[in-house]
């Protein structure tokens, strides 16, 4: 296996060392240490904020063409190295190699998209109600942004937060996830190679002390966070106390409704993909499948057969379809929820067993629970593992009512050939994104991303909508 990488913070254009306190293990082979990184106690984070603050005046005023060129070159370098970067991501996070390469490709495309957006920062001119007065609006950068990113998309999410922040003239301090420091550091190195000026982009490693330093610092104008609701609630309180801008994505418990009239084979594949691929570690995963009673028995039989046939293995093995979960903690959580489901009356019809393979890893056979009910914890709480739960519903109306229960509202899907039901679902389901005859997971990089209720807070991420968070509108009046 490859040598262990020794990582450093990136502050003010320099690689800054520190005592190693973070160890990244390969979830497919826990004997393989992918990387070691410093665990900041807050000092490096404060230094990074100072560097970002110092770089802001010049970066915010440079030609947008310069910002566009830097982002475009970063995107090009990522795409040119997608295979090597994808394998590093898979080794560190546990995604299969095609999934890893796919995520890296997405990151490259995100940088290229926002290279274009850097040149499209626009305002408006309107007629004033007063004769002889012109009125106009301008978009201006905000300042220093703190970005706190998760381990499940360890290059795509840092990319979709950092790229718009930089494109619109802001400076950045990234605190990446401790489980996946190596791939985030690889992205940082590419930005440095692409010519990002000193202090414009900074990257630190650390846990809660680093996060607290980032969220609480008055020099940080805004925080973009992706993670759990519990952590997000604490960040929101601290950000509100000092009136910092805030954008948060905090998970989902996404319903997939399957009606009797659905294209059966497509519906099964939508459920299989949404529930189990990427080891179920997607905030848009189809963790609740609601099936009408006319096809329920046939559907769970077909889905169970497909789930049992999925090949679980080492992420770097070309034959693997489902890699390991990312950590022992994630494995323990999935197993705990399977125990809870059994006590509450759920029936396990496929998987659910920890697997011992050639290399020691966090392997779990994809688990399918059936005959569950809406009030069971497995249908109310985010598990974030390869665990799918199926409920029997009487009809579309009951399915919609259950889909709208709970405190999450990120993504929701429906499988049906009925235009009436599909259209009604899109308009009435309480979710930020809807999928018709598609898995609930799987979104484009150039369209808005976000949910409702406690899944999201603040402006949308990605696409043209990102400008709302990363810029301020200035209104200007001129007497002529």
C-alpha positions in Angstrom: 0.0 0.0 0.0 1.1 3.6 -0.5 3.1 5.4 2.0 1.5 7.5 4.7 1.1 11.1 3.8 2.2 13.8 6.3 -0.1 16.8 5.9 0.3 20.4 6.9 -2.0 23.4 7.3 -2.0 25.9 4.4 -1.9 29.4 5.8 -1.0 32.6 4.0 0.4 30.7 1.0 2.7 28.6 3.2 2.5 25.0 4.4 2.6 25.1 8.2 3.3 22.1 10.3 2.1 21.1 13.7 2.0 18.1 16.1 0.3 15.2 14.4 -3.0 14.5 16.1 -5.3 13.3 13.3 -4.8 9.9 11.7 -6.7 8.9 8.6 -7.3 5.2 8.2 -8.3 3.3 5.0 -11.8 2.0 5.8 -11.1 -0.9 3.4 -7.9 -1.9 5.3 -7.6 -0.4 8.7 -3.9 -1.4 8.8 -3.2 1.2 6.1 -2.7 4.7 7.5 -3.5 7.0 4.6 -2.4 10.3 6.3 -1.5 12.0 9.5 -2.4 15.7 10.0 -2.0 18.3 12.7 -5.0 18.8 15.1 -5.3 22.5 15.6 -6.2 23.8 19.0 -7.4 27.1 17.5 -4.1 28.9 17.1 -3.6 27.9 13.4 -7.2 28.7 12.6 -6.8 32.2 14.0 -3.6 32.6 12.0 -5.5 31.5 8.9 -8.3 34.0 9.6 -5.7 36.8 9.9 -4.2 35.8 6.6 -7.6 35.7 4.9 -8.5 39.1 6.3 -5.2 40.6 5.1 -5.7 39.2 1.6 -9.4 40.3 1.2 -8.9 44.0 0.1 -6.7 43.1 -2.9 -8.6 39.9 -3.9 -12.0 41.6 -3.7 -10.8 44.3 -6.1 -8.8 42.4 -8.7 -10.2 41.9 -12.2 -12.8 39.1 -12.2 -10.9 37.7 -15.1 -8.0 36.9 -12.8 -10.3 35.1 -10.4 -11.9 33.2 -13.3 -8.5 32.1 -14.6 -7.4 30.7 -11.2 -10.6 28.7 -10.8 -10.5 27.5 -14.4 -6.9 26.3 -14.0 -7.8 24.6 -10.7 -10.7 22.8 -12.5 -8.5 21.7 -15.3 -5.8 20.3 -13.0 -8.4 18.4 -11.0 -9.9 16.9 -14.2 -6.5 16.0 -15.6 -5.7 14.1 -12.4 -9.1 12.7 -11.7 -8.1 9.0 -11.7 -5.2 9.4 -9.2 -7.3 11.8 -7.0 -10.3 9.4 -7.3 -8.2 6.5 -6.1 -6.9 8.6 -3.2 -10.5 9.6 -2.3 -11.6 5.9 -2.4 -8.7 4.7 -0.4 -9.4 7.4 2.3 -13.2 7.5 2.4 -14.3 4.1 1.2 -16.2 4.9 -2.0 -15.7 2.6 -4.9 -13.2 3.9 -7.5 -15.9 4.8 -10.0 -17.7 6.8 -7.3 -14.4 8.4 -6.2 -13.5 9.4 -9.7 -17.0 10.7 -10.3 -16.8 12.9 -7.2 -13.4 14.3 -8.3 -14.8 15.0 -11.7 -17.7 16.9 -10.1 -15.3 19.0 -8.1 -13.4 19.9 -11.3 -16.6 20.8 -13.1 -17.7 23.0 -10.1 -14.5 25.1 -10.3 -14.9 25.5 -14.0 -18.6 26.5 -13.6 -17.7 29.2 -11.1 -14.8 30.4 -13.2 -17.6 31.5 -15.6 -19.7 32.9 -12.8 -16.8 35.1 -11.7 -17.4 37.0 -15.0 -21.2 37.2 -14.6 -21.5 39.0 -11.3 -24.3 41.4 -12.3 -26.5 44.2 -11.0 -29.6 46.0 -12.2 -30.5 49.5 -13.2 -34.1 50.8 -12.6 -35.9 54.0 -13.2 -36.2 56.1 -10.0 -39.5 57.6 -9.0 -37.6 60.9 -8.8 -36.8 62.7 -12.1 -33.1 63.2 -12.6 -32.1 60.4 -10.3 -30.6 57.1 -11.5 -30.9 53.9 -9.3 -28.7 50.9 -9.6 -27.7 47.8 -7.7 -24.3 46.1 -7.4 -23.0 42.8 -6.1 -20.1 43.1 -3.7 -17.9 40.5 -1.9 -18.6 40.1 1.8 -15.2 39.2 3.4 -13.7 36.1 5.1 -15.8 32.9 4.9 -15.3 29.9 7.2 -16.1 26.7 5.4 -16.7 23.5 7.6 -17.1 20.4 5.4 -17.9 16.7 6.0 -16.2 13.5 5.2 -18.8 11.9 2.9 -18.0 14.1 -0.1 -14.5 15.2 0.9 -13.6 17.1 -2.3 -17.0 17.9 -3.9 -18.4 19.8 -0.9 -15.2 21.8 -0.2 -15.3 22.7 -4.0 -18.9 23.8 -4.0 -18.3 26.0 -1.0 -14.9 27.4 -1.9 -15.4 28.0 -5.6 -18.3 30.5 -5.3 -16.7 32.2 -2.3 -13.5 32.8 -4.4 -15.3 33.6 -7.6 -17.2 36.5 -6.1 -14.1 38.0 -4.4 -14.2 36.6 -0.9 -11.3 34.9 1.0 -11.6 31.5 2.6 -10.6 29.5 5.6 -11.5 25.8 5.1 -11.7 23.4 8.0 -12.1 20.0 6.4 -13.3 16.7 8.0 -10.8 14.9 10.2 -11.7 11.5 8.6 -10.6 12.6 5.1 -7.8 15.1 5.3 -5.7 13.8 2.4 -8.1 14.5 -0.4 -8.9 17.9 0.9 -5.2 18.7 1.1 -4.8 17.5 -2.5 -7.4 20.1 -3.5 -5.6 22.8 -1.6 -2.3 22.0 -3.3 -4.1 22.3 -6.7 -5.5 25.7 -5.8 -2.0 26.8 -4.8 -0.6 25.4 -8.1 -3.3 27.2 -10.0 -2.1 30.5 -8.6 -4.4 31.5 -5.8 -2.7 34.5 -4.1 -1.3 34.2 -0.6 -3.9 34.3 2.1 -6.9 34.1 -0.3 -7.4 30.4 0.4 -6.4 28.8 3.7 -6.9 25.3 5.0 -6.6 24.0 8.5 -7.2 20.6 10.2 -8.8 20.2 13.5 -11.8 19.3 15.7 -14.1 21.3 17.8 -11.5 23.8 19.1 -10.7 24.7 15.5 -14.3 24.9 14.6 -15.1 27.1 17.6 -12.3 29.5 16.7 -13.6 29.8 13.2 -17.3 30.2 14.1 -16.7 32.7 16.9 -14.2 35.0 15.3 -15.6 38.4 14.5 -13.3 38.7 11.5 -15.2 35.8 9.8 -18.1 37.4 7.9 -19.9 34.1 7.1 -20.0 30.4 7.9 -21.0 27.6 5.5 -21.4 24.3 7.3 -22.4 20.8 6.2 -22.9 18.2 8.9 -25.3 17.1 11.6 -28.3 19.0 13.1 -26.8 18.9 16.6 -23.6 20.5 15.6 -25.4 22.9 13.3 -27.6 24.1 16.1 -24.6 25.1 18.1 -23.0 26.9 15.1 -26.2 28.8 14.5 -26.4 30.1 18.0 -22.8 31.3 17.9 -23.2 32.9 14.5 -26.4 34.6 15.5 -24.8 36.2 18.5 -22.5 38.1 16.3 -24.8 38.4 13.3 -22.6 36.4 10.9 -23.9 35.2 7.7 -24.9 31.5 7.9 -25.6 28.7 5.5 -26.1 25.1 6.7 -26.9 21.7 5.2 -27.8 19.2 7.9 -29.0 16.0 6.4 -32.1 14.2 5.3 -34.5 11.3 5.9 -35.6 11.2 2.3 -38.7 9.4 1.1 -39.1 7.5 -2.2 -42.7 6.9 -3.0 -43.4 3.9 -5.3 -47.0 3.7 -6.7 -48.7 0.6 -8.2 -48.4 2.0 -11.7 -44.7 2.6 -11.6 -42.3 1.1 -14.1 -41.4 -1.7 -11.7 -37.9 -2.5 -12.7 -36.9 1.2 -12.7 -38.5 1.8 -9.3 -36.5 -1.1 -7.8 -33.3 0.3 -9.3 -34.1 3.8 -7.9 -34.6 2.3 -4.5 -31.4 0.2 -4.7 -29.3 3.1 -5.9 -30.7 5.6 -3.5 -30.5 3.4 -0.4 -27.2 1.6 -0.8 -24.8 3.1 -3.2 -22.0 5.2 -1.7 -22.7 2.9 1.3 -25.8 4.9 2.0 -23.6 7.8 3.2 -25.4 10.5 1.3 -27.6 13.1 2.8 -29.9 12.6 -0.2 -30.1 8.8 0.3 -33.5 7.1 -0.1 -33.7 5.9 3.5 -37.5 5.6 3.5 -39.2 3.7 0.7 -43.0 4.0 0.7 -44.7 1.3 -1.5 -48.4 1.0 -2.2 -49.9 -2.2 -1.2 -50.8 -3.5 -4.7 -47.1 -4.2 -5.5 -45.6 -4.2 -2.0 -44.8 -7.9 -1.6 -43.5 -8.2 -5.1 -41.4 -5.0 -4.7 -39.7 -6.0 -1.4 -38.9 -9.5 -2.8 -37.2 -7.9 -5.9 -35.4 -5.3 -3.9 -34.1 -7.8 -1.3 -32.8 -10.0 -4.1 -31.0 -7.1 -5.7 -29.6 -6.0 -2.3 -28.2 -9.5 -1.5 -26.5 -9.6 -4.9 -24.5 -6.4 -4.3 -20.8 -7.1 -4.1 -19.3 -5.6 -0.9 -15.5 -5.2 -0.9 -12.4 -3.2 -0.8 -13.0 0.2 -2.4 -10.0 -0.2 -4.8 -11.2 -3.6 -6.1 -12.7 -3.2 -9.6 -15.4 -5.8 -8.8 -16.7 -3.9 -5.7 -20.1 -2.3 -5.9 -20.4 -1.2 -2.3 -17.4 -0.2 -0.3 -17.1 -0.1 3.5 -18.6 2.6 5.6 -16.2 5.4 6.5 -15.4 4.6 10.2 -16.0 2.3 13.1 -18.4 4.9 14.4 -20.5 4.8 11.3 -20.5 1.0 11.4 -21.6 1.0 15.0 -24.4 3.5 14.3 -25.8 1.3 11.5 -25.7 -1.8 13.7 -27.3 0.0 16.6 -30.2 1.1 14.4 -30.7 -2.4 13.1 -31.1 -3.5 16.7 -33.5 -0.7 17.4 -35.6 -1.6 14.3 -35.8 -5.3 15.4 -37.1 -4.3 18.9 -39.7 -2.0 17.3 -41.0 -4.7 15.0 -39.1 -4.2 11.7 -38.2 -7.3 9.7 -34.7 -7.7 8.3 -34.9 -9.5 4.9 -31.4 -8.8 3.5 -27.9 -8.1 4.9 -27.2 -6.3 8.1 -24.2 -8.4 9.0 -20.6 -7.0 9.6 -18.4 -8.8 7.1 -14.9 -10.1 7.5 -13.1 -9.9 4.2 -9.4 -10.3 3.2 -8.5 -7.0 4.7 -9.8 -5.7 8.0 -12.4 -2.9 7.3 -15.7 -1.4 8.2 -17.8 -3.7 6.0 -21.5 -4.1 6.3 -23.8 -6.1 4.1 -26.5 -3.7 2.7 -29.5 -4.1 5.1 -33.1 -4.0 4.0 -35.8 -3.6 6.6 -39.4 -4.1 5.7 -42.8 -3.9 7.4 -41.7 -0.8 9.2 -44.0 2.0 10.3 -43.7 5.8 10.1 -43.1 6.3 13.8 -40.2 3.9 14.1 -36.8 5.5 14.8 -35.3 4.1 11.6 -37.8 6.1 9.7 -37.4 9.3 11.7 -33.6 9.6 12.4 -30.7 9.8 9.9 -28.7 6.6 10.0 -26.1 7.4 7.3 -25.2 3.9 6.4 -26.3 1.1 3.9 -29.7 0.6 5.6 -32.9 0.9 3.7 -36.4 0.8 5.3 -39.6 0.0 3.4 -43.1 0.9 4.5 -46.5 -0.4 3.1 -49.0 2.4 2.3 -52.5 2.2 1.1 -52.4 4.8 -1.6 -50.8 8.0 -2.9 -52.5 10.2 -0.3 -51.2 8.2 2.6 -47.7 8.1 1.0 -47.6 11.8 0.6 -48.7 12.4 4.2 -46.0 10.1 5.6 -43.4 11.6 3.3 -44.1 15.0 4.8 -43.7 13.9 8.4 -40.6 14.6 10.4 -38.1 17.4 10.7 -36.1 16.7 7.5 -37.0 18.0 4.1 -34.0 17.7 1.7 -34.9 15.4 -1.2 -38.0 13.4 -2.1 -38.8 11.1 -5.0 -41.7 9.4 -6.6 -41.9 6.5 -9.1 -45.1 6.5 -11.1 -46.4 6.7 -14.7 -49.2 9.0 -13.6 -48.6 12.6 -14.6 -51.4 13.6 -12.2 -49.7 12.1 -9.2 -46.2 13.1 -10.3 -47.2 16.8 -10.7 -49.1 16.8 -7.4 -46.1 15.3 -5.6 -43.7 17.8 -6.9 -45.9 20.7 -5.8 -47.0 19.3 -2.4 -44.1 17.3 -0.9 -42.2 19.3 1.7 -38.6 19.0 0.3 -36.1 21.3 -1.3 -35.5 18.9 -4.2 -37.8 16.4 -5.9 -37.0 13.5 -8.2 -39.5 11.8 -10.5 -38.6 8.3 -11.6 -35.1 8.9 -10.3 -33.2 8.0 -7.1 -33.5 10.7 -4.5 -29.6 10.9 -4.5 -27.8 12.3 -7.5 -27.8 16.1 -8.3 -26.1 18.3 -10.9 -23.3 20.7 -10.0 -24.8 23.7 -11.7 -28.3 23.9 -10.1 -29.3 25.0 -6.5 -28.9 22.5 -3.7 -30.8 22.6 -0.4 -33.8 21.5 1.6 -36.6 22.6 3.9 -37.3 22.4 7.6 -34.2 21.3 9.6 -32.4 19.9 6.6 -31.1 23.4 5.6 -30.8 26.9 6.8 -29.9 30.0 4.8 -29.5 30.5 1.0 -29.1 27.7 -1.4 -25.7 26.2 -2.3 -24.4 25.6 -5.8 -25.4 27.0 -9.2 -26.3 30.6 -9.8 -28.1 30.7 -6.4 -24.7 30.7 -4.6 -24.4 34.4 -5.3 -27.0 35.2 -2.7 -24.8 33.9 0.2 -21.4 35.0 -1.0 -22.3 38.6 -2.0 -24.0 41.7 -0.7 -26.3 43.9 -2.7 -25.5 47.6 -2.7 -28.1 50.0 -3.9 -26.8 53.3 -5.4 -28.7 56.5 -6.2 -27.2 59.3 -8.4 -28.5 62.7 -9.3 -27.6 63.5 -12.9 
